[in-house]
Amino acid sequence: MNTPAEPLTEQNLPSMPVRKEFLTFGAPLIGEEEIQEVVACLRSGWIGTGPRVTEFERQFREFRGTRHAVAVNSCTAGLHLSLLASGLNPGDEVITTPMTFCATVNAIIHAGLTPVLADVDPVTQNIDPHQVAKVITPRTRAIVMVHFAGRPCDMDALLGLARRHRLKIIEDCAHAAEASYGGRPVGSFGDFGCFSFYVTKNMTTGEGGMVVTNDDEAQVKVKMLALHGLTRDAWNRFGDDGYRHYEVIECGFKYNMTDIQAALGIHQLRRIEQNWLRREAIWNLYARELAELPVILPARPEPNTKHSFHLFTLQIDPRACGRTRDEFVRNMHRCNVGVGVHYVSIPDHPYYQRTFGWTPGDFPHAARIGNQTVSIPLSAKLSDQDVANVIEAVGYSLRC
Ligand SMILES: Cc1ncc(COP(=O)(O)O)c(C=O)c1O
């Protein structure tokens, strides 16, 4: 990926399917309703945390079936606050997956806790409960699981471990807004569920996140810590029912969501099922059309689960197709199709190697997936023509 791609043209390689315009990976589908709501918010004079955030939180807790939902400015912030509100002590061990975005692990570190990795299942790419069981020690206090690519984790096994060892459960649902397991929404199983509304996610507020919980006290704590540690509803001090003093009761953070973000979220959430259906159709089409290629496709969703269809990942094994993942990525770019890599495994990064002594060899499944994985576009915004272009580009990128 570091070497610049040779500019190929239709002339020197006639069969190359080059799109006229670059297809941006993960481009969001923004409707007229969102645009109008943002404009109305701007005109209202109240663009900070306010009534639209309250409405978005109401909708979201209904959506996930939890008692509470607290809007924040990112999933990273949500994970950080959830860990802080879990009542853990400095240095307590928290088990998580090596196949995730760095935010998951960084939140554990920022909360003053010690991350411990457990390798993933090579098929589901989710944290493997057998590996989790192996790394539980008397100091283990929590598991942060990631429903990777939108596929729910093995909740029965993980909840069983958590019960047996009295561990807190924090669900990183950044990929899994719509997912469910055994008919129950993900995010509602654990002590906390954290969602991301980053631009490429299944629903977006530009940047943003949500923490859901059924615990009344934890909800109050997350909300308070998300706004500097101020007393309840301090955000409303400039409202029309008179100025109210606040008190600082903890040293908190600046993690609150704004009404401009919530204006997007309210309408993104209203169309979430419609967008999921479109991604499901594209996911199934990819599964069918790419089935004969020498790449590993994602496993079918497990029975009795709802997959969020956030990512469609291919694994490019050079021994099977004669291309490295990075060569494939370069070829896709030549075809003007943007792709993503989710993710180079956590132990591959120098910071974690330096700080925790982790090496990729200790987590072989995550390491291999991290070297071979590539995500092709999967967004409700894709037209049928875009999808056809992606399929053609994948075929070409493996051949050329
Ligand atoms: C698995 C996972 N967790 C957490 C995050 C962090 O989300 P945010 O960007 O909303 O902080 C991401 C973002 O890409 C993610 O993929």
The ligand as an SDF file (V2000), in Angstrom:
LIG
                    3D

 16 16  0  0  0  0  0  0  0  0999 V2000
  -15.0380   -1.8130   16.8540 C   0  0  0  0  0  0  0  0  0  0  0  0
  -14.9630   -0.3340   17.0740 C   0  0  0  0  0  0  0  0  0  0  0  0
  -15.0080    0.1350   18.3280 N   0  0  0  0  0  0  0  0  0  0  0  0
  -14.9590    1.4600   18.5820 C   0  0  0  0  0  0  0  0  0  0  0  0
  -14.8630    2.3730   17.5640 C   0  0  0  0  0  0  0  0  0  0  0  0
  -14.7820    3.8240   17.8900 C   0  0  0  0  0  0  0  0  0  0  0  0
  -15.8970    4.5100   17.4120 O   0  0  0  0  0  0  0  0  0  0  0  0
  -15.8990    6.1010   17.3740 P   0  0  0  0  0  0  0  0  0  0  0  0
  -15.1780    6.5020   16.1330 O   0  0  0  0  0  0  0  0  0  0  0  0
  -17.3610    6.4550   17.3130 O   0  0  0  0  0  0  0  0  0  0  0  0
  -15.2570    6.5680   18.6040 O   0  0  0  0  0  0  0  0  0  0  0  0
  -14.8210    1.9380   16.2490 C   0  0  0  0  0  0  0  0  0  0  0  0
  -14.7020    2.9050   15.1660 C   0  0  0  0  0  0  0  0  0  0  0  0
  -14.3180    2.6490   14.0620 O   0  0  0  0  0  0  0  0  0  0  0  0
  -14.8740    0.5510   15.9880 C   0  0  0  0  0  0  0  0  0  0  0  0
  -14.8250    0.0840   14.7520 O   0  0  0  0  0  0  0  0  0  0  0  0
  1  2  1  0
  2  3  1  0
  2 15  2  0
  3  4  2  0
  4  5  1  0
  5  6  1  0
  5 12  2  0
  6  7  1  0
  7  8  1  0
  8  9  2  0
  8 10  1  0
  8 11  1  0
 12 13  1  0
 12 15  1  0
 13 14  2  0
 15 16  1  0
M  END
$$$$
